[in-house]
Amino acid sequence: QVQLVEFGGGLVQAGGSLRLSCAASGRAFSAYVMGWFRQAPGKEREYVAAIDWSGDTTYYTNSSVKGRVTISRDNAKNTAYLQMKSLKPEDAAVYYCAADPGPRWPPSHFDFWGRGTQVTVSS
């Protein structure tokens, strides 16, 4: 198993940037595909991005954030990241990271989840 904890959420002005981190512990971090999701109040959870085991391949599934977010990972630090720029009020949500051992790519199902970090964007 792997345990995930998200960091880096907070309040940012529209047009600003934020980098979220997801720290993993437990089983080898590099054994997991990592993903980021978000969920705004009253809305369904949205799949934002995923990155493969080595970090060489990324997958962006959400057209509303494509071009404004970058997923990355540092296997030596057991951490995944979501860099967000040009933030809009509609990006406000709880952001979750998730891990999946594979082998499916891109993953459609994640086995392990963090508890989320709140991102608030002021207009």
TORPA-4810 file (N, C-alpha, C, O; in nm, 3 decimals):
<nodes>
NODE_1_0.082_-0.118_0.000_0.000_0.000_0.000_0.086_0.124_0.000_0.205_0.119_0.031_Q
NODE_2_0.025_0.235_-0.035_0.093_0.364_-0.033_-0.001_0.464_0.035_-0.122_0.462_0.015_V
NODE_3_0.059_0.551_0.113_-0.017_0.658_0.177_0.019_0.790_0.110_0.135_0.816_0.080_Q
NODE_4_-0.082_0.871_0.087_-0.064_0.996_0.011_-0.111_1.115_0.093_-0.217_1.111_0.156_L
NODE_5_-0.031_1.221_0.090_-0.069_1.344_0.159_-0.043_1.461_0.065_0.068_1.477_0.014_V
NODE_6_-0.144_1.541_0.042_-0.131_1.657_-0.046_-0.092_1.781_0.034_-0.131_1.798_0.149_E
NODE_7_-0.014_1.866_-0.031_0.027_1.994_0.028_0.016_2.102_-0.079_0.010_2.073_-0.199_F
NODE_8_0.014_2.226_-0.033_0.031_2.337_-0.125_-0.095_2.410_-0.164_-0.088_2.510_-0.236_G
NODE_9_-0.209_2.364_-0.120_-0.330_2.437_-0.150_-0.334_2.568_-0.074_-0.252_2.593_0.014_G
NODE_10_-0.430_2.650_-0.108_-0.444_2.779_-0.040_-0.525_2.876_-0.123_-0.594_2.838_-0.218_G
NODE_11_-0.514_3.002_-0.084_-0.586_3.108_-0.152_-0.492_3.179_-0.249_-0.382_3.218_-0.212_L
NODE_12_-0.536_3.195_-0.372_-0.457_3.263_-0.473_-0.549_3.352_-0.555_-0.667_3.322_-0.573_V
NODE_13_-0.494_3.460_-0.604_-0.573_3.550_-0.688_-0.587_3.493_-0.828_-0.501_3.418_-0.875_Q
NODE_14_-0.694_3.528_-0.893_-0.712_3.487_-1.032_-0.592_3.534_-1.115_-0.545_3.647_-1.100_A
NODE_15_-0.546_3.446_-1.200_-0.428_3.475_-1.279_-0.298_3.428_-1.216_-0.193_3.428_-1.279_G
NODE_16_-0.307_3.389_-1.090_-0.188_3.345_-1.019_-0.155_3.199_-1.043_-0.221_3.129_-1.120_G
NODE_17_-0.051_3.155_-0.974_-0.001_3.019_-0.989_0.006_2.951_-0.853_0.011_3.015_-0.748_S
NODE_18_0.006_2.819_-0.860_0.014_2.739_-0.739_0.075_2.605_-0.775_0.047_2.550_-0.882_L
NODE_19_0.158_2.552_-0.688_0.210_2.418_-0.709_0.165_2.329_-0.594_0.195_2.355_-0.478_R
NODE_20_0.094_2.225_-0.629_0.051_2.126_-0.532_0.153_2.012_-0.528_0.211_1.975_-0.630_L
NODE_21_0.172_1.959_-0.409_0.262_1.845_-0.391_0.185_1.729_-0.331_0.088_1.748_-0.257_S
NODE_22_0.228_1.610_-0.364_0.169_1.489_-0.309_0.283_1.402_-0.260_0.358_1.346_-0.339_C
NODE_23_0.295_1.391_-0.129_0.401_1.311_-0.069_0.350_1.169_-0.043_0.243_1.149_0.014_A
NODE_24_0.430_1.073_-0.086_0.390_0.933_-0.073_0.479_0.861_0.025_0.598_0.890_0.035_A
NODE_25_0.422_0.768_0.098_0.499_0.683_0.188_0.443_0.541_0.177_0.330_0.520_0.133_S
NODE_26_0.524_0.446_0.218_0.482_0.307_0.208_0.559_0.236_0.100_0.682_0.247_0.092_G
NODE_27_0.491_0.166_0.018_0.553_0.090_-0.090_0.624_0.183_-0.188_0.589_0.301_-0.196_R
NODE_28_0.721_0.133_-0.262_0.803_0.212_-0.353_0.717_0.303_-0.442_0.628_0.257_-0.513_A
NODE_29_0.747_0.430_-0.436_0.671_0.531_-0.507_0.673_0.507_-0.657_0.572_0.526_-0.725_F
NODE_30_0.787_0.465_-0.707_0.800_0.445_-0.852_0.717_0.328_-0.905_0.710_0.307_-1.026_S
NODE_31_0.655_0.252_-0.815_0.570_0.141_-0.857_0.430_0.186_-0.894_0.347_0.105_-0.934_A
NODE_32_0.403_0.317_-0.882_0.269_0.367_-0.902_0.262_0.474_-1.010_0.348_0.562_-1.019_Y
NODE_33_0.159_0.464_-1.090_0.116_0.576_-1.171_0.048_0.675_-1.077_-0.025_0.635_-0.986_V
NODE_34_0.072_0.803_-1.099_0.014_0.905_-1.013_-0.086_0.990_-1.091_-0.068_1.018_-1.210_M
NODE_35_-0.190_1.031_-1.022_-0.290_1.115_-1.087_-0.335_1.227_-0.995_-0.319_1.221_-0.873_G
NODE_36_-0.391_1.329_-1.058_-0.452_1.439_-0.983_-0.597_1.453_-1.027_-0.629_1.442_-1.146_W
NODE_37_-0.682_1.476_-0.929_-0.825_1.498_-0.950_-0.866_1.624_-0.875_-0.791_1.674_-0.791_F
NODE_38_-0.984_1.673_-0.906_-1.037_1.784_-0.828_-1.188_1.770_-0.817_-1.253_1.708_-0.901_R
NODE_39_-1.240_1.828_-0.710_-1.384_1.825_-0.691_-1.428_1.957_-0.628_-1.387_1.993_-0.518_Q
NODE_40_-1.514_2.027_-0.700_-1.572_2.152_-0.652_-1.703_2.120_-0.582_-1.765_2.017_-0.609_A
NODE_41_-1.747_2.207_-0.493_-1.874_2.183_-0.421_-1.989_2.163_-0.518_-2.009_2.242_-0.610_P
NODE_42_-2.064_2.057_-0.495_-2.182_2.031_-0.576_-2.153_1.974_-0.713_-2.244_1.955_-0.794_G
NODE_43_-2.024_1.946_-0.740_-1.988_1.892_-0.871_-1.923_1.756_-0.857_-1.877_1.718_-0.749_K
NODE_44_-1.920_1.684_-0.967_-1.855_1.554_-0.966_-1.703_1.571_-0.967_-1.651_1.675_-1.008_E
NODE_45_-1.636_1.471_-0.921_-1.491_1.472_-0.924_-1.442_1.468_-1.068_-1.493_1.392_-1.151_R
NODE_46_-1.342_1.551_-1.097_-1.285_1.560_-1.230_-1.144_1.504_-1.231_-1.064_1.528_-1.141_E
NODE_47_-1.115_1.429_-1.334_-0.982_1.374_-1.356_-0.902_1.485_-1.425_-0.943_1.536_-1.530_Y
NODE_48_-0.789_1.522_-1.367_-0.711_1.633_-1.422_-0.593_1.584_-1.504_-0.576_1.625_-1.619_V
NODE_49_-0.511_1.498_-1.446_-0.389_1.457_-1.515_-0.333_1.331_-1.451_-0.367_1.296_-1.338_A
NODE_50_-0.247_1.264_-1.526_-0.177_1.147_-1.474_-0.035_1.145_-1.528_-0.006_1.206_-1.632_A
NODE_51_0.052_1.076_-1.458_0.191_1.063_-1.500_0.233_0.920_-1.476_0.196_0.857_-1.377_I
NODE_52_0.313_0.868_-1.570_0.348_0.726_-1.560_0.456_0.703_-1.456_0.501_0.797_-1.390_D
NODE_53_0.497_0.579_-1.441_0.585_0.538_-1.333_0.719_0.613_-1.335_0.771_0.649_-1.229_W
NODE_54_0.774_0.635_-1.451_0.905_0.698_-1.460_0.896_0.850_-1.471_0.995_0.920_-1.449_S
NODE_55_0.779_0.900_-1.504_0.763_1.043_-1.527_0.783_1.083_-1.672_0.778_1.202_-1.704_G
NODE_56_0.806_0.987_-1.759_0.832_1.018_-1.899_0.707_1.050_-1.979_0.712_1.120_-2.080_D
NODE_57_0.594_0.998_-1.934_0.470_1.016_-2.010_0.362_1.076_-1.922_0.340_1.033_-1.809_T
NODE_58_0.295_1.176_-1.976_0.188_1.241_-1.902_0.058_1.233_-1.981_0.057_1.209_-2.102_T
NODE_59_-0.049_1.254_-1.910_-0.182_1.240_-1.968_-0.270_1.349_-1.909_-0.287_1.357_-1.788_Y
NODE_60_-0.326_1.433_-1.996_-0.413_1.541_-1.952_-0.550_1.516_-2.011_-0.566_1.503_-2.132_Y
NODE_61_-0.646_1.510_-1.925_-0.778_1.467_-1.968_-0.883_1.575_-1.957_-0.995_1.558_-2.006_T
NODE_62_-0.849_1.685_-1.894_-0.949_1.786_-1.865_-0.926_1.908_-1.953_-0.828_1.980_-1.935_N
NODE_63_-1.016_1.932_-2.046_-0.996_2.040_-2.142_-1.000_2.177_-2.076_-0.943_2.273_-2.128_S
NODE_64_-1.065_2.186_-1.962_-1.076_2.317_-1.897_-0.946_2.362_-1.833_-0.928_2.480_-1.804_S
NODE_65_-0.854_2.269_-1.810_-0.726_2.306_-1.748_-0.608_2.278_-1.839_-0.495_2.316_-1.808_V
NODE_66_-0.632_2.212_-1.952_-0.522_2.176_-2.041_-0.447_2.301_-2.084_-0.507_2.401_-2.123_K
NODE_67_-0.315_2.292_-2.077_-0.232_2.406_-2.110_-0.202_2.495_-1.991_-0.113_2.581_-1.998_G
NODE_68_-0.273_2.476_-1.884_-0.251_2.557_-1.764_-0.198_2.475_-1.648_-0.160_2.531_-1.545_R
NODE_69_-0.195_2.344_-1.661_-0.144_2.260_-1.554_-0.035_2.168_-1.609_-0.037_2.128_-1.726_V
NODE_70_0.059_2.136_-1.522_0.166_2.044_-1.556_0.184_1.947_-1.442_0.205_1.987_-1.327_T
NODE_71_0.177_1.819_-1.474_0.201_1.717_-1.374_0.345_1.670_-1.385_0.400_1.661_-1.495_I
NODE_72_0.405_1.642_-1.273_0.543_1.593_-1.271_0.562_1.507_-1.147_0.475_1.500_-1.061_S
NODE_73_0.676_1.444_-1.140_0.706_1.363_-1.022_0.856_1.357_-1.002_0.934_1.373_-1.095_R
NODE_74_0.894_1.335_-0.878_1.034_1.316_-0.842_1.039_1.187_-0.761_1.006_1.185_-0.642_D
NODE_75_1.080_1.079_-0.826_1.079_0.950_-0.758_1.180_0.943_-0.644_1.163_0.867_-0.549_N
NODE_76_1.284_1.022_-0.653_1.383_1.024_-0.544_1.326_1.089_-0.419_1.370_1.060_-0.308_A
NODE_77_1.227_1.176_-0.437_1.165_1.244_-0.323_1.028_1.187_-0.289_0.960_1.236_-0.199_K
NODE_78_0.987_1.083_-0.362_0.856_1.020_-0.338_0.743_1.123_-0.344_0.651_1.121_-0.263_N
NODE_79_0.751_1.211_-0.441_0.656_1.322_-0.449_0.609_1.345_-0.592_0.688_1.340_-0.687_T
NODE_80_0.481_1.370_-0.605_0.423_1.412_-0.732_0.378_1.557_-0.718_0.350_1.605_-0.608_A
NODE_81_0.372_1.625_-0.832_0.340_1.767_-0.830_0.233_1.798_-0.934_0.218_1.729_-1.034_Y
NODE_82_0.160_1.906_-0.905_0.071_1.962_-1.005_0.095_2.113_-1.005_0.055_2.184_-0.912_L
NODE_83_0.159_2.160_-1.110_0.184_2.303_-1.125_0.066_2.363_-1.200_0.028_2.317_-1.307_Q
NODE_84_0.008_2.466_-1.141_-0.108_2.531_-1.204_-0.078_2.679_-1.226_-0.020_2.744_-1.139_M
NODE_85_-0.115_2.730_-1.340_-0.094_2.871_-1.370_-0.221_2.930_-1.428_-0.315_2.860_-1.465_K
NODE_86_-0.221_3.064_-1.436_-0.337_3.135_-1.491_-0.466_3.085_-1.428_-0.564_3.056_-1.497_S
NODE_87_-0.464_3.075_-1.297_-0.579_3.019_-1.228_-0.702_3.106_-1.241_-0.694_3.229_-1.246_L
NODE_88_-0.816_3.039_-1.247_-0.945_3.105_-1.261_-1.032_3.070_-1.141_-1.008_2.968_-1.076_K
NODE_89_-1.131_3.153_-1.110_-1.220_3.118_-0.998_-1.283_2.980_-1.012_-1.308_2.913_-0.911_P
NODE_90_-1.307_2.937_-1.133_-1.368_2.805_-1.154_-1.271_2.690_-1.129_-1.312_2.574_-1.131_E
NODE_91_-1.144_2.721_-1.106_-1.048_2.617_-1.068_-1.055_2.585_-0.920_-0.992_2.489_-0.874_D
NODE_92_-1.129_2.662_-0.845_-1.140_2.638_-0.701_-1.204_2.503_-0.676_-1.310_2.472_-0.729_A
NODE_93_-1.138_2.423_-0.593_-1.184_2.287_-0.566_-1.093_2.226_-0.461_-0.991_2.283_-0.424_A
NODE_94_-1.133_2.109_-0.416_-1.041_2.026_-0.339_-0.965_1.941_-0.441_-1.026_1.873_-0.523_V
NODE_95_-0.836_1.944_-0.434_-0.751_1.869_-0.525_-0.697_1.746_-0.455_-0.644_1.753_-0.344_Y
NODE_96_-0.711_1.633_-0.521_-0.670_1.505_-0.467_-0.561_1.442_-0.553_-0.565_1.451_-0.676_Y
NODE_97_-0.466_1.380_-0.489_-0.376_1.296_-0.566_-0.414_1.150_-0.542_-0.475_1.115_-0.441_C
NODE_98_-0.378_1.068_-0.637_-0.414_0.927_-0.633_-0.303_0.844_-0.695_-0.225_0.893_-0.776_A
NODE_99_-0.298_0.718_-0.655_-0.194_0.627_-0.704_-0.256_0.497_-0.754_-0.352_0.446_-0.697_A
NODE_100_-0.198_0.447_-0.860_-0.242_0.320_-0.915_-0.121_0.239_-0.959_-0.032_0.293_-1.024_D
NODE_101_-0.115_0.110_-0.925_0.002_0.029_-0.960_0.006_-0.012_-1.107_0.108_-0.064_-1.153_P
NODE_102_-0.100_0.010_-1.179_-0.103_-0.028_-1.319_-0.157_-0.168_-1.336_-0.220_-0.220_-1.244_G
NODE_103_-0.134_-0.232_-1.450_-0.048_-0.189_-1.560_-0.116_-0.100_-1.665_-0.052_-0.058_-1.762_P
NODE_104_-0.245_-0.073_-1.646_-0.316_0.001_-1.751_-0.261_0.144_-1.761_-0.237_0.210_-1.660_R
NODE_105_-0.243_0.191_-1.887_-0.205_0.330_-1.910_-0.283_0.381_-2.032_-0.288_0.313_-2.134_W
NODE_106_-0.345_0.500_-2.022_-0.355_0.577_-1.898_-0.453_0.511_-1.803_-0.544_0.440_-1.845_P
NODE_107_-0.434_0.535_-1.676_-0.520_0.468_-1.579_-0.659_0.528_-1.574_-0.675_0.650_-1.586_P
NODE_108_-0.757_0.445_-1.556_-0.894_0.490_-1.539_-0.944_0.463_-1.398_-1.053_0.505_-1.359_S
NODE_109_-0.862_0.393_-1.323_-0.900_0.360_-1.186_-0.778_0.372_-1.098_-0.669_0.327_-1.134_H
NODE_110_-0.797_0.436_-0.983_-0.688_0.454_-0.889_-0.723_0.386_-0.756_-0.834_0.400_-0.705_F
NODE_111_-0.628_0.314_-0.704_-0.653_0.237_-0.582_-0.636_0.317_-0.453_-0.704_0.289_-0.354_D
NODE_112_-0.548_0.415_-0.454_-0.512_0.485_-0.332_-0.530_0.634_-0.349_-0.500_0.691_-0.455_F
NODE_113_-0.580_0.698_-0.244_-0.616_0.839_-0.252_-0.565_0.916_-0.130_-0.559_0.863_-0.019_W
NODE_114_-0.529_1.041_-0.154_-0.503_1.131_-0.044_-0.632_1.195_0.004_-0.739_1.169_-0.050_G
NODE_115_-0.619_1.278_0.105_-0.738_1.340_0.164_-0.771_1.474_0.100_-0.877_1.532_0.127_R
NODE_116_-0.683_1.523_0.017_-0.713_1.643_-0.057_-0.657_1.770_0.004_-0.628_1.776_0.124_G
NODE_117_-0.642_1.871_-0.080_-0.599_2.003_-0.036_-0.687_2.106_-0.108_-0.714_2.095_-0.228_T
NODE_118_-0.730_2.205_-0.032_-0.825_2.303_-0.085_-0.751_2.411_-0.164_-0.651_2.467_-0.118_Q
NODE_119_-0.801_2.440_-0.282_-0.753_2.552_-0.362_-0.868_2.650_-0.378_-0.976_2.615_-0.425_V
NODE_120_-0.843_2.774_-0.339_-0.942_2.880_-0.352_-0.885_2.989_-0.441_-0.771_3.031_-0.422_T
NODE_121_-0.962_3.034_-0.537_-0.916_3.136_-0.631_-1.009_3.256_-0.620_-1.129_3.246_-0.645_V
NODE_122_-0.951_3.369_-0.584_-1.031_3.490_-0.570_-1.032_3.568_-0.701_-0.932_3.573_-0.772_S
NODE_123_-1.144_3.628_-0.730_-1.157_3.704_-0.856_-1.121_3.850_-0.836_-1.126_3.929_-0.930_S
</nodes>
